[in-house]
Amino acid sequence: MKIPVVLRVLSVFLLIFSFFLLIPILVALWYGEYHLIHVFAIPVGVNTVIALLLFIGLRSYRGLAISIRGGFLFVSLAWISAAASGAMPFYLSGEIASYTDAFFETMSGFTTTGASILTNIEGLSYSLLFWRSLTHWLGGMGIVVLTVALFPLLGIGGFQLLKAEAPGPSVDKITPRITETAKILWIIYLSLTVAETLLLLLGGMDLFDSLTHTFGTLATGGFSPKNSSVGFYSSGYIHVVITIFMYLAGVNFIMYFRLVRGDTRSIIKNTEFRVYTGIFVVASLLIAMDLYGTVYNSFSESLRYAGFQAASILTTTGYATADFAAWPEMSRITLFILMFIGGSAGSTGGGMKVIRVVTIIKQGFNEMKYLVYPRGVFRIHLNGKVAKKDAVYVITGMVFLYFFLLLVVTFVVASAGNTILTSFSTALVTLGNIGPGFGKVGPTENYAFFPDYVKWFLSFVMMVGRLEIYTVLVLFTPIFWHD
């Protein structure tokens, strides 16, 4: 692995990332927040200087392709760099006094976790609120995917980067050229962004709230500019629109490409899509029936709140229209189960992913069959095809690491004197990039009470969860650094 090649690629990433830091400056100008322009300009200047020094200083490495190991290292460095420089506007403005808190908030944004340390969200300036939500939108599809789309102009290959960053157990090429794939994914992402923004505008939201809530929805992040999240709006129309787009954001984006091509048959036959939809529908109905007559007087109202929260937790968005921690036991247990599942592979959702859960369950049934028929041959079928054994092994290993990390994170959080409920819930919602959980990190609470060492650790955990565990943890294995 040639580290200079990785650093040269990182320099390009920093330049592209700096461009997005300029956008909140326009928001600051629009709202007359001239005193905040420098808090965005400073990290832009620092990033630009570092990027140019690396790019020019390592020009002898231009044209060299990045390796698989280099791709893993780059993606981790990119996410850390984005969070480190993206936290500067919050810290320099003084609106988040601690750099630890600013870094936590920013990493939560880029990883689309939605866990916040803010006690008064509406007290932030418009430009900082916009930047906070924009981190979601960028992290949702992946800044790296955008970078990959532009790398051909610089003679840098991108498949290893997309493979390392893209959520899900596999990366399907929509087109023969990976850069075209990245561009198509972003076109789909942009189209959904425009559609939801327009629909929210029609529902009475202003442009600022429409954009920021759309960013949080499609990225399945959950940052809202309101203290009470989407619950600030009593409009059933707005709740339904956001519910639909949360569900859509949890679908594999490859399905949308197939839909545009008219290939609806493959969508209907897709195992993960059918299971994902089934889980959402069943969970919504179960919660609605539990809420009807106990919390809400009409079934339609119960279904609206149930569907919203089921979509929010299943897709790991983290928005809330009600304090679900106060709901009846069955509703809370249903939401708790959804926290273990997550969205579809190839979506912006976090968690273990539906396809992994399906694969593990099918493998479990196969093992029971082997007990009865030791010499039998039993295969796992997904999308009408036989799943490869090596893919099953990779998924099994990832699920084991997922639960092992849950225990480790629970232990670390508990070391700060928290209860088992708060500790395990924190582990589950940070590793799964969900945001709100139960206990002290419930939907009406925040993460400000954690000591600094827990916040730094949870920042790392959020990145591990967003980058699918293997991508980050492989860096800590001795074999990774052997030539």
Phi, psi and omega per residue, in radians:
M1 nan 2.198 -3.138
K2 -1.683 1.784 -3.115
I3 -1.057 -0.658 3.088
P4 -0.996 -0.602 3.097
V5 -1.122 -0.734 3.132
V6 -1.098 -0.755 -3.122
L7 -1.163 -0.616 3.101
R8 -1.154 -0.729 3.075
V9 -1.116 -0.695 3.129
L10 -1.086 -0.606 3.127
S11 -1.094 -0.656 3.099
V12 -1.167 -0.727 3.113
F13 -1.037 -0.764 -3.115
L14 -1.090 -0.660 3.106
L15 -1.142 -0.771 3.132
I16 -1.142 -0.738 3.136
F17 -1.085 -0.667 -3.134
S18 -1.082 -0.549 3.105
F19 -1.049 -0.706 -3.126
F20 -1.242 -0.437 3.068
L21 -1.218 -0.282 3.114
L22 -1.372 -0.441 -3.073
I23 -1.052 -0.796 3.111
P24 -1.069 -0.384 3.081
I25 -1.106 -0.668 3.091
L26 -1.121 -0.673 3.093
V27 -1.128 -0.732 3.122
A28 -1.078 -0.703 3.107
L29 -1.143 -0.712 -3.114
W30 -1.099 -0.703 -3.093
Y31 -1.682 0.151 3.084
G32 1.259 0.421 3.138
E33 -1.625 1.054 -3.044
Y34 -1.131 -0.469 -3.118
H35 -1.239 -0.155 -3.104
L36 -1.825 -0.040 -3.100
I37 -1.044 -0.689 -3.075
H38 -1.185 -0.459 -3.098
V39 -1.210 -0.383 3.046
F40 -1.647 -0.579 -3.109
A41 -1.191 -0.624 -3.112
I42 -1.091 -0.917 3.105
P43 -1.107 -0.529 3.068
V44 -1.102 -0.792 3.139
G45 -1.120 -0.780 3.129
V46 -1.083 -0.823 3.130
N47 -1.051 -0.733 -3.096
T48 -1.132 -0.769 3.128
V49 -1.089 -0.836 3.135
I50 -1.072 -0.762 -3.105
A51 -1.104 -0.772 -3.127
L52 -1.163 -0.684 3.103
L53 -1.076 -0.769 3.137
L54 -1.199 -0.782 -3.059
F55 -1.134 -0.777 -3.124
I56 -1.327 -0.718 -3.112
G57 -1.158 -0.464 -3.123
L58 -1.910 0.487 -3.084
R59 -1.127 -0.364 3.119
S60 -1.186 -0.247 -3.133
Y61 -1.724 0.145 -3.133
R62 -1.162 2.565 3.119
G63 1.530 -0.193 3.131
L64 -1.452 2.374 -3.132
A65 -1.365 2.523 3.106
I66 -1.412 2.414 -3.095
S67 -1.451 3.071 3.107
I68 -1.062 -0.845 3.138
R69 -1.122 -0.664 3.093
G70 -1.092 -0.629 3.108
G71 -1.102 -0.747 3.110
F72 -1.115 -0.764 -3.132
L73 -1.142 -0.746 -3.132
F74 -1.056 -0.805 -3.079
V75 -1.078 -0.759 3.113
S76 -1.112 -0.773 3.115
L77 -1.121 -0.643 3.137
A78 -1.118 -0.759 -3.114
W79 -1.190 -0.689 3.109
I80 -1.163 -0.758 3.127
S81 -1.095 -0.727 -3.141
A82 -1.101 -0.767 -3.138
A83 -1.199 -0.690 -3.098
A84 -1.142 -0.811 -3.138
S85 -1.413 -0.547 3.118
G86 -1.195 -0.351 3.119
A87 -1.396 -0.343 -3.046
M88 -1.036 -0.749 3.120
P89 -1.014 -0.698 3.117
F90 -1.109 -0.768 -3.076
Y91 -1.275 -0.799 -3.104
L92 -1.131 -0.541 -3.141
S93 -1.285 -0.383 -3.088
G94 1.452 -0.040 -3.127
E95 -1.325 -0.343 2.877
I96 -2.180 1.892 -2.919
A97 -1.208 -0.554 -3.070
S98 -1.774 2.348 3.093
Y99 -1.152 -0.563 3.078
T100 -1.018 -0.825 3.123
D101 -1.138 -0.694 -3.140
A102 -1.126 -0.730 3.121
F103 -1.139 -0.764 3.116
F104 -1.028 -0.821 -3.116
E105 -1.085 -0.723 -3.100
T106 -1.259 -0.750 3.089
M107 -1.100 -0.656 3.073
S108 -1.082 -0.617 3.117
G109 -1.225 -0.910 -3.097
F110 -1.150 -0.540 3.113
T111 -1.503 0.038 -3.135
T112 0.986 0.620 3.114
T113 -1.422 -0.824 3.123
G114 1.490 0.178 3.057
A115 -1.384 2.241 -3.020
S116 -2.151 2.585 3.047
I117 -1.749 -0.034 -3.066
L118 -1.348 2.318 3.085
T119 -1.681 -0.378 3.096
N120 -2.373 1.475 -3.071
I121 -1.082 -0.727 -3.088
E122 -1.208 -0.140 3.102
G123 -1.417 -0.190 3.121
L124 -1.332 2.701 3.084
S125 -1.208 2.759 -3.123
Y126 -1.031 -0.764 -3.092
S127 -1.129 -0.644 3.123
L128 -1.299 -0.632 3.054
L129 -1.112 -0.698 3.126
F130 -1.140 -0.775 3.123
W131 -1.086 -0.695 3.117
R132 -1.016 -0.771 3.131
S133 -1.315 -0.579 3.135
L134 -1.130 -0.565 3.084
T135 -1.041 -0.633 3.051
H136 -1.036 -0.944 -3.022
W137 -1.063 -0.688 3.116
L138 -1.210 -0.759 -3.121
G139 -1.256 -0.421 -3.099
G140 -1.032 -1.051 3.101
M141 -1.402 -0.399 3.097
G142 1.824 2.030 3.109
I143 -1.012 -0.579 -3.097
V144 -1.141 -0.639 3.126
V145 -1.094 -0.705 3.074
L146 -1.108 -0.742 3.128
T147 -1.055 -0.727 3.140
V148 -1.046 -0.632 -3.115
A149 -1.153 -0.417 -3.098
L150 -1.771 -0.225 -3.049
F151 -1.100 -0.531 3.128
P152 -0.985 -0.518 3.123
L153 -1.131 -0.346 -3.100
L154 -1.910 0.091 3.119
G155 1.269 0.507 -3.121
I156 -1.999 2.206 3.116
G157 -1.259 2.589 -2.999
G158 -2.131 -0.084 -3.015
F159 -1.087 -0.705 -3.110
Q160 -1.132 -0.557 3.109
L161 -1.212 -0.808 -3.141
L162 -1.108 -0.696 3.140
K163 -1.122 -0.661 -3.110
A164 -1.292 -0.552 -3.027
E165 -1.683 -0.686 -2.971
A166 -1.055 2.345 -3.130
P167 -1.206 2.625 3.113
G168 1.882 2.842 -3.091
P169 -1.306 -0.193 -3.138
S170 -2.645 2.812 3.093
V171 -2.102 2.048 3.106
D172 -1.646 2.287 3.060
K173 -1.426 2.063 3.082
I174 -1.232 -0.689 3.136
T175 -2.159 2.836 3.132
P176 -1.032 -0.508 -3.134
R177 -1.747 2.190 -3.050
I178 -1.130 -0.543 3.112
T179 -1.155 -0.631 3.067
E180 -1.152 -0.636 3.092
T181 -1.066 -0.833 -3.133
A182 -1.052 -0.728 3.137
K183 -1.129 -0.733 3.137
I184 -1.122 -0.725 3.117
L185 -1.056 -0.717 -3.136
W186 -1.262 -0.562 3.068
I187 -1.122 -0.739 3.095
I188 -1.090 -0.788 -3.135
Y189 -1.058 -0.793 3.120
L190 -1.127 -0.701 -3.135
S191 -1.094 -0.780 3.101
L192 -1.136 -0.620 3.116
T193 -1.099 -0.812 3.125
V194 -1.111 -0.753 -3.105
A195 -1.079 -0.842 -3.115
E196 -1.176 -0.696 3.137
T197 -1.028 -0.785 3.135
L198 -1.112 -0.738 -3.133
L199 -1.152 -0.648 3.102
L200 -1.220 -0.608 3.063
L201 -1.077 -0.702 3.109
L202 -1.149 -0.421 3.138
G203 -1.486 0.007 3.070
G204 1.844 -0.064 3.064
M205 -1.264 2.594 3.027
D206 -1.377 3.009 -3.043
L207 -1.103 -0.707 -3.118
F208 -1.084 -0.867 -3.132
D209 -1.169 -0.626 3.126
S210 -1.096 -0.792 3.139
L211 -1.150 -0.845 -3.071
T212 -1.152 -0.663 3.097
H213 -1.248 -0.578 3.073
T214 -1.158 -0.746 3.099
F215 -0.979 -0.816 -3.120
G216 -1.211 -0.522 -3.124
T217 -1.283 -0.977 -3.047
L218 -1.225 -0.427 3.064
A219 -1.509 -0.048 -3.017
T220 0.851 0.837 -3.093
G221 -1.765 -0.951 3.048
G222 1.801 -0.040 3.057
F223 -1.199 2.203 3.088
S224 -2.104 2.572 3.077
P225 -1.335 0.039 -3.120
K226 -1.936 2.495 3.132
N227 -1.057 -0.639 -3.114
S228 -1.682 0.356 3.096
S229 0.997 -2.545 -3.116
V230 -1.210 -0.308 3.089
G231 -1.073 -0.251 3.080
F232 -1.071 -0.520 -3.116
Y233 -1.731 2.195 3.132
S234 -1.564 0.075 -3.089
S235 -1.308 2.113 3.067
G236 -1.112 -0.595 3.125
Y237 -1.057 -0.834 -3.134
I238 -1.100 -0.738 3.121
H239 -1.046 -0.763 -3.106
V240 -1.181 -0.748 3.139
V241 -1.043 -0.832 -3.127
I242 -1.170 -0.627 3.080
T243 -1.042 -0.823 -3.121
I244 -1.073 -0.771 -3.092
F245 -1.312 -0.473 3.002
M246 -1.130 -0.762 3.091
Y247 -1.062 -0.785 -3.135
L248 -1.114 -0.626 -3.138
A249 -1.200 -0.407 3.133
G250 -1.496 -0.020 3.117
V251 -1.543 2.524 3.060
N252 -0.999 2.184 -3.063
F253 -1.150 -0.290 3.054
I254 -1.109 -0.514 -3.140
M255 -1.104 -0.602 -3.132
Y256 -1.226 -0.632 3.085
F257 -1.120 -0.722 3.113
R258 -1.176 -0.605 3.111
L259 -1.123 -0.749 3.116
V260 -1.085 -0.639 3.135
R261 -1.370 -0.085 3.135
G262 1.447 0.221 -3.113
D263 -1.563 1.110 -3.101
T264 -1.257 -0.414 -3.114
R265 -1.104 -0.778 -3.133
S266 -1.174 -0.506 3.104
I267 -1.189 -0.813 -3.134
I268 -1.110 -0.615 -3.120
K269 -1.421 -0.176 -3.081
N270 -1.171 2.100 -3.067
T271 -1.040 -0.845 -3.077
E272 -1.133 -0.711 -3.141
F273 -1.078 -0.769 -3.137
R274 -1.144 -0.759 -3.140
V275 -1.178 -0.749 3.127
Y276 -1.022 -0.831 3.126
T277 -1.114 -0.735 3.135
G278 -1.080 -0.749 3.127
I279 -1.082 -0.781 -3.127
F280 -1.081 -0.807 -3.107
V281 -1.139 -0.844 -3.106
V282 -1.123 -0.778 -3.135
A283 -1.104 -0.708 3.132
S284 -1.093 -0.766 -3.130
L285 -1.177 -0.727 -3.140
L286 -1.090 -0.795 -3.140
I287 -1.171 -0.707 3.138
A288 -1.065 -0.761 3.125
M289 -1.133 -0.583 3.139
D290 -1.290 -0.594 -3.122
L291 -1.391 -0.493 -3.075
Y292 -1.121 2.106 3.105
G293 1.563 -0.296 3.133
T294 -1.874 -0.695 3.137
V295 -1.994 -0.719 -3.129
Y296 -2.145 2.593 -3.027
N297 -1.511 -0.369 3.133
S298 -2.043 2.595 -3.119
F299 -1.219 -0.600 3.140
S300 -1.104 -0.708 3.112
E301 -1.183 -0.712 3.104
S302 -1.069 -0.738 -3.128
L303 -1.180 -0.631 3.130
R304 -1.105 -0.844 3.136
Y305 -1.223 -0.650 3.139
A306 -1.160 -0.794 -3.132
G307 -1.116 -0.701 3.136
F308 -1.087 -0.861 -3.065
Q309 -1.251 -0.578 3.088
A310 -1.127 -0.765 3.112
A311 -1.152 -0.694 -3.113
S312 -1.110 -0.754 -3.105
I313 -1.383 -0.743 -3.125
L314 -1.068 -0.750 -3.116
T315 -1.492 -0.022 -3.116
T316 1.115 0.525 3.103
T317 -1.257 -0.931 3.083
G318 1.648 0.064 3.031
Y319 -1.171 2.776 3.112
A320 -2.511 2.446 3.019
T321 -1.971 -0.073 3.137
A322 -2.740 2.849 3.082
D323 -1.445 1.549 -3.059
F324 -1.198 -0.253 3.090
A325 -1.174 -0.312 3.130
A326 -1.718 0.049 3.123
W327 -1.292 2.891 3.100
P328 -1.018 2.826 -3.037
E329 -0.991 -0.791 -3.074
M330 -1.097 -0.667 3.121
S331 -1.144 -0.751 -3.137
R332 -1.174 -0.674 3.123
I333 -1.146 -0.694 3.115
T334 -1.071 -0.794 3.105
L335 -1.131 -0.642 3.119
F336 -1.088 -0.710 3.112
I337 -1.145 -0.711 3.139
L338 -1.065 -0.508 3.137
M339 -1.099 -0.409 -3.130
F340 -1.472 -0.181 -2.983
I341 -1.736 -1.108 -3.120
G342 1.540 -3.017 -3.105
G343 -1.498 -2.838 -3.136
S344 -1.510 2.729 3.001
A345 -1.110 2.467 -3.131
G346 1.393 0.159 3.049
S347 -1.843 3.129 3.079
T348 -1.506 -0.061 -3.128
G349 -1.239 2.747 3.120
G350 -1.783 -2.618 3.140
G351 1.381 -2.988 -3.114
M352 -1.260 -0.429 -3.096
K353 1.516 2.447 -3.073
V354 -1.024 -0.730 -3.062
I355 -1.101 -0.589 3.119
R356 -1.205 -0.743 3.126
V357 -1.075 -0.779 3.123
V358 -1.071 -0.786 -3.106
T359 -1.099 -0.780 -3.127
I360 -1.120 -0.716 3.128
I361 -1.125 -0.773 3.137
K362 -1.131 -0.678 3.106
Q363 -1.133 -0.651 3.097
G364 -1.079 -0.752 3.098
F365 -1.156 -0.638 3.101
N366 -1.097 -0.688 3.135
E367 -1.120 -0.620 3.082
M368 -1.195 -0.611 3.081
K369 -1.118 -0.655 3.132
Y370 -1.131 -0.513 3.103
L371 -1.136 -0.610 -3.141
V372 -1.473 -0.696 -3.132
Y373 -2.171 1.430 -3.059
P374 -0.986 -0.515 -3.103
R375 -1.713 0.112 -3.126
G376 -1.258 2.828 3.079
V377 -2.086 1.943 -3.085
F378 -2.153 2.271 -3.089
R379 -2.070 2.769 3.085
I380 -1.696 2.205 3.137
H381 -1.871 2.198 3.075
L382 -2.264 2.265 -3.122
N383 0.993 0.577 3.110
G384 1.358 0.116 -3.136
K385 -2.151 2.766 3.122
V386 -1.398 2.233 3.126
A387 -1.321 2.432 3.127
K388 -1.230 2.520 -3.108
K389 -1.107 -0.664 -3.120
D390 -1.129 -0.574 3.086
A391 -1.162 -0.685 3.112
V392 -1.123 -0.705 3.129
Y393 -1.130 -0.727 3.122
V394 -1.082 -0.766 3.136
I395 -1.137 -0.744 3.128
T396 -1.064 -0.768 3.121
G397 -1.117 -0.695 -3.130
M398 -1.151 -0.738 3.138
V399 -1.108 -0.694 3.100
F400 -1.079 -0.816 3.131
L401 -1.090 -0.637 -3.138
Y402 -1.032 -0.872 -3.110
F403 -1.260 -0.581 3.083
F404 -1.113 -0.760 3.108
L405 -1.129 -0.598 3.080
L406 -1.010 -0.731 3.141
L407 -1.195 -0.721 3.139
V408 -1.106 -0.824 -3.133
V409 -1.124 -0.714 3.097
T410 -1.000 -0.752 -3.139
F411 -1.108 -0.787 -3.118
V412 -1.118 -0.779 -3.139
V413 -1.148 -0.675 3.126
A414 -1.162 -0.457 -3.139
S415 -1.117 -0.298 3.118
A416 -1.576 0.158 3.078
G417 1.574 0.337 -3.131
N418 -1.577 2.766 3.142
T419 -1.261 2.911 3.126
I420 -1.076 -0.730 -3.129
L421 -1.064 -0.856 -3.136
T422 -1.135 -0.723 -3.083
S423 -1.164 -0.853 -3.121
F424 -1.210 -0.677 3.126
S425 -1.108 -0.717 3.101
T426 -1.081 -0.757 3.108
A427 -1.060 -0.771 -3.081
L428 -1.161 -0.742 -3.038
V429 -1.461 -0.353 3.066
T430 -1.506 -0.758 3.103
L431 -1.172 -0.599 3.118
G432 -1.540 -0.002 3.127
N433 1.006 0.758 -3.099
I434 -1.661 -0.823 3.130
G435 1.885 -1.597 3.140
P436 -1.391 2.532 3.121
G437 -2.376 -2.273 3.129
F438 -2.203 2.974 -3.117
G439 1.286 -2.397 -3.102
K440 -1.284 -0.148 3.108
V441 -1.957 0.564 3.133
G442 -1.185 3.103 -3.060
P443 -1.115 -0.333 3.120
T444 -1.844 0.130 -3.103
E445 -1.948 -3.045 3.082
N446 -2.569 -3.079 -3.042
Y447 -1.804 0.234 -3.055
A448 -1.141 -0.464 -3.034
F449 -1.322 -0.244 -3.123
F450 -1.224 2.511 3.045
P451 -1.189 2.864 -3.034
D452 -1.034 -0.702 -3.090
Y453 -1.125 -0.571 3.096
V454 -1.236 -0.685 3.134
K455 -1.106 -0.744 3.105
W456 -1.129 -0.714 3.127
F457 -1.142 -0.753 3.138
L458 -1.170 -0.549 3.057
S459 -1.061 -0.760 3.095
F460 -1.125 -0.722 -3.133
V461 -1.103 -0.712 3.118
M462 -1.076 -0.697 3.112
M463 -1.169 -0.719 3.109
V464 -1.044 -0.777 3.137
G465 -1.151 -0.729 -3.117
R466 -1.162 -0.621 -3.101
L467 -1.675 0.403 2.981
E468 1.130 0.587 2.964
I469 1.123 -1.090 -3.083
Y470 -0.978 -0.738 -3.044
T471 -0.985 -0.673 -3.105
V472 -1.577 -0.831 -3.058
L473 -1.121 -0.453 3.134
V474 -1.103 -0.420 3.124
L475 -1.179 -0.353 -3.101
F476 -1.678 0.147 3.087
T477 -1.682 2.398 -3.117
P478 -1.023 -0.624 -3.073
I479 -1.144 -0.448 -3.130
F480 -1.078 -0.600 -3.044
W481 -1.652 -0.001 3.082
H482 -1.414 2.357 3.092
D483 -1.437 nan nan
